[in-house]
Amino acid sequence: MTIQVRHGHYDDQEARTANMGFAKMGADGSRVSTFVFQFGFISSRTLLIKLCRNHQLLFINLASVSRADGILFPPLRQALNVSSSFMHRKIVILSTIVFMACNYSRQSKENLNKAIENYKSENYAAATKYINEACKLDSSNKEIQFWNAKIKEQTKNCDDAINILKRLVLQGYKIDSCYYLISRNYFQLGHYNSGKTAYREAVIFADSAINLNSVFYEAYQMKIRSLYNIDEYNEGFRTTNHAVSLFPDSTQLLMLRGLFKHQLGDNDAALIDLDVVITKKSVDSPDIATALRFKGYILLDRDSLNEALENLSEALRYNPKDEFIYEQRARCYIKKNLIDSACMDFRKSADLGLLTVYDDINKYCAK
């Protein structure tokens, strides 16, 4: 016996018999050569898993089926001249299929749980392995596809993640969360490719998430950071002020507002927001590092070199892999005529990926 999936169109007679299952019999009416499921684009495996998941049990009334007006097939006497041999085989086949469905459902759930566990522990290679296995077993499961997209984002497969999430939106699954994750993937694409087009897409989808959920904190953050990266400082400042009114205890939003104030030229007001962030002990290290970094920028512009150097060095304690902090501290060393220290920071910044500092290396560090 083979199990097939039928696609395409059926004539009226065939469509009626294919509503749930279609048995193709030999001339004697007792041999089953093919058992066919026809549910549009849904695979037989997916159908079986849904059968098990929804606890739908198929009971066959032999008398009614032999009259061709029972629960399994619609009335079509000429298609079902059913022998007892055929019905026995049919029952065995259905029992086997239901067992297979339950087994597929259990295995896909186990693989999904392992994928989530590895995702949370940041073991993305293992998470990818298990989510791929889960997808093979039940590719139409929306929760599996949702986590598939999240794992793809972490492995820098952002385009694939975006396509998966857009399909989930069309299916009505966690629409606000999907919009936010699409925004986050576009933000990553902008970072990888240094492209403002991707950041603009990030703004659009973050807005879509906010329109569905007006207190979606992470979506506000993504919109604000994206606006900053496309130099939309006025719009970013307005959005940040609105977000601060919704989330007044958020030091992260205060940090972002301080950055916009700095870019708009109000450095005194920027320092007020940045100092609030720096003095908070509960803020994540990258946010403290960013606040210290921009405070260092402002102080460097004011030629408060010792204070600037102190803040930039403190920023590196919180985020030692930020190439921009090394670059700014190098410029501070240049102003203090500490060339060797400046060259060390320029080279460290270059090692971390900021290639524009090679002009400075050639200018100050060539011997």
Secondary structure as UniProt FT lines:
FT   STRAND          2..5
FT   HELIX           12..17
FT   TURN            18..20
FT   STRAND          22..25
FT   TURN            27..28
FT   STRAND          32..37
FT   TURN            40..41
FT   HELIX           44..53
FT   TURN            54..55
FT   HELIX           62..66
FT   TURN            67..68
FT   HELIX           77..79
FT   HELIX           84..120
FT   TURN            121..122
FT   HELIX           124..137
FT   TURN            139..140
FT   HELIX           142..154
FT   TURN            155..156
FT   HELIX           158..170
FT   TURN            171..172
FT   HELIX           175..193
FT   HELIX           196..212
FT   TURN            214..215
FT   HELIX           217..229
FT   TURN            230..231
FT   HELIX           233..246
FT   TURN            248..249
FT   HELIX           251..263
FT   TURN            264..265
FT   HELIX           267..279
FT   HELIX           285..301
FT   TURN            302..303
FT   HELIX           305..318
FT   TURN            320..321
FT   HELIX           323..335
FT   TURN            336..337
FT   HELIX           339..351
FT   TURN            352..353
FT   HELIX           355..357
FT   HELIX           358..360
FT   HELIX           361..365
//
